[in-house]
Amino acid sequence: MNLVLQLALSFLGVAFFSIGGASALIPEFHRQIVGVHGWLSDSDFAHMVALAQVAPGPNMLIVSLIGYRVAGVPGLLASTLAIVGPPSVIAFSVGRVLGRLQEARWLAAVKTGLAPVVVGLMLASGLITAQAANHSAVAWGLTGASAIFMYAVKRNPLWVIGGGALVGVAASRAGLI
């Protein structure tokens, strides 16, 4: 099968359960792209995730980056359309229906139940990305320190990014990574 079509079908399948956005889908992206198809290595996948997270714009940028890396511009276009198209149509349709049902008690219960699911998906995303990216004690230490810093100190994430870059340079010069 054509690589661009395979790429589009992989993301199209994921698009239909994109509750929580791209961050919550990273485990499935990893499974498809690295595990099932072998289009990227763990390390390449982790770099794509990191780049998508630090770049301005939507987190869904990860899909475009993967599409481009795997199949060039046609892969970028096919992946992006496959992941954005179906949820857009579904969101528009559900939004119209929800407007009429906002007083329904069952809807409040569904929303309450989905919130922890999204959080769980995002935690799984972080763990899978950490496993793909962290290959040294220094990297695991940076991951833990970053999480603690963001949770406890509640400062701008640029502090974590800058600190991580400095530690990475120092660890590299010391031969630790």
Buried (B, 14 or more C-beta within 10 A) or exposed (E): EEBBEBBBBBBBBBBEEBEBBBBBBBBBBBBBBBEEBEBBEBEBBBBBBBEBBEEEEEBBBBBBBBBBBBBEEBBBBBBBBBBBBBBEEEEEEEEEEEEEEEEEEEEEEEEEEEEEEBEEBBEBBBEBBBBBBBEEEBBBBBBEBBEEBBEEEEEEEEEBBEBBEEBBEEBEEEEBB
